[in-house]
Structures are given as structure tokens and as C-alpha cells.
């Protein structure tokens, strides 16, 4: 009985040490500088975990207003002033700081956001740790929704 436990413990330790050595060797081979493009696995894992976390914090109240054309224009103005340096201002061109961050900030002038509007508004107001996306706490909830609609290229919220 003790001999079997000892064999299991030994096997577990060998596997654990092997996994740790393999993980360390892989990590040393990966370029972790800001200039390196994240791997597909890194992007996918980060995206899934962020999506799960945001959905867990989903607000109970959704859109704070019924958007008008003036709201989209105001969202565009706020975007140009606060967001364009990282997320792009000229259609089809990467932002000046677009390649400086890791992970790379989405370039909304190339590809509009496609998540639910509430999620984009939440990220605008609260930011995302370890990504370079700051929290815009001084922005009202309505203005965050205006910017979210603008980056999504929509006139109505997507739930």
C-alpha cells in the first residue's frame, strides 16, 4: 500500500518537473518584447478570459439613452480627441501608437468593434489591466456609449 502511494507520488513529481522544465524552455524561446506579435494561442486565451470576465460583470441596466445622429457625431469627436492616437483616426491607417503596445490595440478605423455595445462601453469606462487600455473614469456613461457606438459603426446598440 505504501509502495503504491510512493510510486504515484514519484510519478506525479516526475511529470510536474518535466512540465515545469518544458514550460520554462518554451518561455525562454518566446519573444516577450512589445515588438513581437503575440502567438495565436496567446491572443485566443487572453480574448476568451477577458470575454468571460466582462460577461461576469455585465451591467443590469443596458443603454442609458436612445441614440441619435448627434450622439454618433459626439462619439466621433470624443474618439478623435481621446482614442485615435492608439486606435487610429484615418480610415485604413494604423494609429501612431498602434504597434507600440502588447497586446496591440484594436484598430477600429480598419475593423470596427463587433462585441456587444455594453461591453465596449464598459471597457471604455473601466479599462483593461495589463493591456495599455486606460480607464476613462471622467467620461460619463452616456459618452462611453456614444464612443462605443462610433467604434462599432452602429446607430443602435447591439446586445
N, C-alpha and C positions, 0 to 999 in steps of 0.2 A: 504494500500500500504506500509506504513512504517512498519506495523506489520509483513508483509510477508518478507521484507528485514531483519528485526531483527531476525526472525526465521531462515532464511537462513544463516545469519552471525553466529548465535549461533550454528547451526548445523555444519557449517564449522569449527568453533573453537573447538567444542567438538571432531570432527573427527581428526583434526590436533593434539590436545593434546593427544588423545588416540594413534594415530600413533607414536607420539614422545615418549610416555611412553613405548609403546610396543618395539620400536626400541632401546631405552635405556636399557630396561630389557634384550632384546636379546643380545645386545652388551656386557653387563656385564657377561652374561652366556658363551660367546665365549672366548676361549683361544687365545689371540693375541700374545703369545710369539713366538719367532723364532723356538722353538722346535715343536710347534703344526703344524699339517698338515692343509693346507687351505681346506675349505669345497669345495664341487663340485661347488656350486653356485659362490663362491669367485673366483675359478680358471676360470670358464667359463666366468664370467663377465669381469675379467681382460684380458683374452685372446681375447675376442671379441672387447673390447675397444682398446687394443693395435693393433690388426689387422686393425681396422678401421683407427686409427691414422697413422699407417705406410703406408697404401694404399693411404691415403690423401697426403702423402709426397713422393709418388712414383717418382723416378728419370725419366727424359725423356730419357736419354741415358742408355741403359742397359749394358750388358757385355763389359768391356773395352778391352777384348782380346779373342783370340781363345785358349782355354786351351789345354795344352799338358800334357803328363805324368810327366814331370819335374815340371809343375805348381802344380800338385796334391802333389808331394813329398815336394815341398817347403811349400805348405799349411799345410802339416802334420808336418813339422819341426816347423813352426810358432805356430801351435796349441799346440804342446808339450811344447814349451817354455812359451807361454803366457796364454793358456786356460785350460790346463789339470788339474791344481790344483782345479778348480771349476767344470769343465765339464767332468773330467775323462780321464785317459790315458790308463789304462789296460782294454782290451776288457772284458765287463761283470762286472766290478767292479765300484762301486760308488766312486767318487772323494773324496779326504780328506776333502774338504770343502763343499761337496755336500749337507749335511744335516744341514749346519750352516746358510744358507740363507733362507729368507722367502720373496718371493716365492722361491722354490727350483730351482736351475739352471738345465736346461736340461742336461741329461747325454748322450751325443752323442755317447759314446762308448757302450751304451746299446741300445739306439734307435736313429738312425740318424735323423737329421732335415728333415722335409718334406715340408717346405714352399718354396715359390719361391726363387731362388738364390739371386736375387736383394734385397729381404727383409732381408735375413740373412747377406749379405754384409753390408747393411745399419745399422743394429743393431750392428754389429761388430765395425764399424767406429764411430757410434754416441751413443751407449749405450742405456740403458733404465732406466729412473729415477725411484727411489723407488724399484728397483729390485736387486741392487747389481751388475748389469752388467755395467761395466765402458765403457767409450768411448775410443777407441784406435785411437785417432786422429793422432798419429805418424805413423800409418800403412797406406801405400799407398792404393789407391782404388784397384789396381790390387792385392795386397797382401790380402786385405779384401775379394776379390772374390775368391782367392785361398783357404783361410781358409773356406769360405762358401761352396765351392765345396767339400772340405775334410769332413766337418761335415755332409754334405748331402750324402756322399758316392757316389758322381757322378763324371763323367768326362766331362759332358756337362751341362751348366746352364739350370735350369727349370724356365720357365717364368710364 
